[in-house]
Amino acid sequence: MLFGLSPLSAVPDCRALESILLSVLSALEAEMVFIRNLVGGLLAELEDDIDRDKFKSLLHYSRRLASFQSRAKLVQEAIEEVLEQDEDMTAMYLTDKKNDIPRLMDDHEELEVLLESFAKQVEEIVNEAENIHVRKRQANESGWY
């Protein structure tokens, strides 16, 4: 299981959400790796040789990085928003709702653990994107290009 929460996976609603979160996390990680390689490789090339085409590429990569940062932060904010709303988390137990099984408003520990784990991993991706942005800015300020 993605988050190492096998006991939680006994709850069908948690399994479904875990699959969705895995898909989102995989997409974010894949794009992060791609951007890291693009920007890192180009910064290394700029240390050796500065030319107009590389500068244009860096500008394009910077826009792509900014767009990615924005999307990753939106995912992070959405998860944080759900974690702050007991009512929303309780409503995620669709199986219980379908079977008319009432839940207490704060009876959502399984989902909370799952979402907190996911939030931590998304935070790491957001931080890595910020670190890449800082490296790019430092390269610019140091006069490489």
C-alpha positions, 0 to 999 in steps of 0.5 A: 500500500502507498502509505503503509496503512494496510489496516486502513485499507480494510475500509473500502472508502479508504482503499478508493481514496488511497488509489486516487491519492496514489494517482495524484502523487505519482503524477506530481512526482513524475512531473517533479522529476522531469522538471528537476532534470530539465532545470538541473541539466540546463543550469549545469550547461549554463555554467560551461556555456551561456548562449541565447538558446539556453537562456530561452530554454531556461525562461520556458522551464521557469514558467513550467516550474512556476505552473507546477508549483502552483498546481502542487500548492493547490493540491496541498491547500485542498488536502489541508482544507479537507483535514480542517473539516470534520464534516467533509471527512465524515461524509467521505464514508460513502459505504456507511452513508449508502447503508444508512450507518450513522457516523459521529462527526469526529469518527474519521481517524482512518481518513485523517491518517491517510490524508495527513500522510498524503499531505506530508508527501505533497509538502515534500514535493512543494518544498523540492519545487521551491528549492529548484526555484531558489537554485535557479534564482541564485544562478541568475543572481550570480551572473551565470546568464 
